[in-house]
Amino acid sequence: MAGEGEVIACHTLEVWNEKVKEANESKKLIVIDFTASWCPPCRFIAPVFADMAKKFTNVYFFKIDVDELQAVAQEFKVEAMPTFVFMKEGNIVDRVVGAAKDEIHEKLMKHGGLVASA
């Protein structure tokens, strides 16, 4: 598993399945960033998402390129990028469509993300 404060980028289905299984078993909040290299809003939000991963060390942050892992994007019914899916123990608890950093932050707080002490 990636260290605390990191975004876990999954490039193969095998890695995704292994990492998300580990994260689900931890019972911690999971946030998945469905992104695309050609998407300007995705590029805008990427450093913000990475910064959130550093602050919310009790949350697993994943990054999925929809062009690399189309099956995963379809499984989560992703229709626009970026889409952020919030999960706990394998169940989707929320989602944010678009590079809405305040809304992403709000959902992190709502679903149990604790900000690490500075």
C-alpha positions in Angstrom: 0.0 0.0 0.0 1.2 3.5 -0.6 2.5 5.4 2.3 0.2 7.8 4.2 -0.3 11.1 2.4 0.2 9.7 -1.1 -2.2 9.2 -4.1 -2.2 5.6 -5.3 -2.1 5.6 -9.1 -3.4 2.3 -10.5 -2.4 1.5 -14.1 -3.6 -2.1 -14.4 -6.7 -4.0 -13.3 -4.6 -6.3 -11.2 -3.1 -3.5 -9.2 -6.4 -1.8 -8.8 -8.1 -4.9 -7.5 -5.3 -5.6 -5.0 -5.0 -2.1 -3.7 -8.8 -1.4 -3.4 -9.3 -4.7 -1.6 -6.6 -3.7 0.9 -8.2 -0.3 1.3 -11.7 -1.7 1.8 -10.5 -4.1 4.4 -9.0 -1.2 6.4 -12.6 0.2 6.8 -11.2 3.7 6.0 -12.7 6.2 3.6 -11.5 5.8 0.0 -11.6 8.6 -2.6 -11.1 7.7 -6.2 -10.2 10.4 -8.7 -11.3 9.3 -12.2 -9.1 11.4 -14.5 -7.8 11.7 -18.1 -4.5 13.1 -19.3 -6.3 15.2 -22.0 -8.7 16.8 -19.5 -7.7 20.4 -18.4 -9.9 20.4 -15.2 -8.3 17.1 -14.3 -4.8 18.7 -14.6 -6.0 21.6 -12.5 -7.3 19.5 -9.6 -4.5 16.9 -9.5 -2.1 19.0 -7.3 -5.1 19.9 -5.0 -6.0 16.2 -4.7 -2.4 15.3 -3.9 -2.3 18.1 -1.2 -5.6 16.7 0.3 -3.9 13.2 0.5 -1.1 14.8 2.5 -3.6 16.4 4.9 -6.1 13.6 5.2 -3.7 10.8 6.2 -6.5 8.5 7.4 -8.1 8.3 3.9 -7.0 6.3 0.9 -6.6 8.4 -2.2 -6.7 6.6 -5.6 -6.2 7.9 -9.1 -7.6 6.1 -12.1 -7.0 7.2 -15.7 -10.3 6.4 -17.5 -8.4 5.6 -20.7 -6.2 3.1 -19.0 -8.8 1.4 -16.9 -12.1 1.8 -18.8 -13.6 -1.2 -17.1 -13.2 0.4 -13.7 -14.6 3.7 -14.9 -17.6 1.8 -16.3 -18.1 -0.1 -13.1 -18.4 3.2 -11.2 -20.6 4.7 -14.0 -18.2 7.6 -14.7 -19.5 9.8 -17.4 -17.5 13.0 -17.0 -14.0 13.9 -15.8 -12.9 14.5 -13.2 -15.3 12.4 -11.1 -14.5 11.7 -7.5 -16.1 8.7 -5.9 -16.2 8.3 -2.1 -16.4 4.7 -0.7 -16.4 3.0 2.6 -16.1 -0.8 2.9 -16.9 -1.3 -0.7 -20.0 0.9 -0.8 -20.2 4.2 -2.6 -21.2 6.9 -0.1 -20.9 10.0 -2.3 -19.5 11.5 -5.5 -18.4 14.8 -6.9 -18.4 15.5 -10.6 -16.0 18.3 -11.7 -12.9 20.0 -10.3 -14.8 21.4 -7.2 -12.2 21.4 -4.6 -14.4 22.9 -1.8 -17.1 20.2 -2.5 -14.4 17.5 -2.4 -13.1 18.8 0.9 -16.6 19.1 2.3 -17.3 15.4 1.4 -14.0 14.3 3.0 -15.0 16.0 6.2 -18.6 14.6 6.1 -17.5 11.0 5.6 -14.9 10.8 8.3 -11.7 12.3 6.9 -9.7 13.8 9.8 -7.2 16.5 8.9 -3.7 15.6 10.2 -2.2 18.0 12.7 0.2 20.4 11.1 
